[in-house]
């Protein structure tokens, strides 16, 4: 993951998760393995119960192509896409950055 440019790895992960979502039974099976079901993790936020406190930030899945996969991976919530009347240009590159010491891509 850290040997490829950040934009490229984002594309690979996004495409792979989109394929996984399209394979519904496989996606559901992964959810049974990956999800943690512990009531101690549940949070109530604005009157809604979130099953796990880990969420996906806006911008990662801008086309909502892997919406069901985020739940299967154990995310409690995800902010997907940006809904506009017509397509919009994205931000100029680079949009993703590495924090090597933290082993993170932002």
C-alpha positions in Angstrom: 0.0 0.0 0.0 2.9 2.4 0.7 4.8 1.5 -2.5 2.3 3.0 -4.9 1.3 6.7 -5.2 -1.6 7.6 -2.8 -4.1 8.4 -5.6 -3.4 5.1 -7.3 -3.9 3.0 -4.1 -7.1 4.8 -3.4 -8.3 3.9 -6.9 -7.3 0.2 -6.5 -9.1 0.0 -3.1 -12.2 1.8 -4.4 -12.4 -0.4 -7.4 -11.9 -3.6 -5.4 -14.6 -2.6 -2.9 -17.0 -1.8 -5.7 -16.4 -5.3 -7.1 -16.9 -6.8 -3.6 -20.2 -4.9 -3.3 -21.4 -6.3 -6.6 -20.7 -9.8 -5.3 -23.5 -9.6 -2.8 -23.2 -13.0 -1.1 -19.4 -12.6 -0.7 -20.0 -9.1 0.8 -22.5 -10.4 3.3 -20.2 -13.3 4.2 -17.4 -10.9 4.8 -19.7 -8.9 7.1 -20.4 -11.9 9.2 -16.6 -12.3 9.7 -15.4 -8.7 10.0 -18.2 -7.0 12.0 -17.9 -6.7 15.7 -21.3 -6.9 17.5 -20.7 -5.5 21.0 -23.4 -3.4 22.6 -20.7 -1.5 24.5 -19.6 0.1 21.2 -23.0 1.5 20.3 -23.5 5.2 20.5 -26.6 7.3 20.2 -26.0 10.4 18.0 -28.8 12.8 17.3 -31.4 10.2 18.2 -29.9 7.5 16.0 -28.0 4.4 17.2 -24.7 3.9 15.6 -23.5 0.3 16.1 -19.8 1.0 16.1 -17.9 4.3 16.7 -15.7 3.9 13.6 -16.9 5.9 10.6 -15.7 6.6 7.0 -14.9 10.2 6.3 -16.4 12.1 3.4 -14.6 11.9 0.1 -13.3 8.4 0.2 -16.3 6.9 -1.6 -17.5 9.9 -3.5 -19.7 7.9 -5.9 -21.1 5.6 -3.2 -19.9 2.6 -5.2 -19.2 0.5 -2.1 -21.9 1.7 0.3 -22.8 -1.8 1.6 -19.2 -2.8 1.9 -18.4 -0.3 4.6 -20.9 -1.9 6.9 -19.5 -5.3 6.1 -16.0 -4.1 6.9 -17.3 -3.0 10.3 -17.8 0.7 9.9 -20.7 2.0 12.1 -21.4 4.8 9.6 -20.1 6.4 6.4 -20.5 9.7 4.8 -20.8 8.9 1.1 -20.5 11.0 -2.0 -21.6 14.5 -2.5 -25.0 14.9 -4.1 -25.3 17.6 -6.6 -27.6 18.4 -9.5 -24.8 17.8 -12.0 -21.3 16.4 -11.9 -18.7 18.6 -10.4 -14.9 18.8 -10.9 -12.9 17.4 -8.1 -10.2 19.1 -6.2 -6.8 19.4 -7.9 -4.2 16.8 -7.2 -2.5 15.9 -5.0 -5.6 15.2 -2.8 -4.1 12.4 -0.8 -1.0 12.5 1.4 1.0 10.0 3.3 2.0 10.2 7.0 4.6 7.5 6.9 5.4 7.7 10.7 1.7 6.9 11.3 1.4 4.5 8.5 -1.6 6.5 7.2 -2.9 8.0 3.9 -5.0 11.1 4.2 
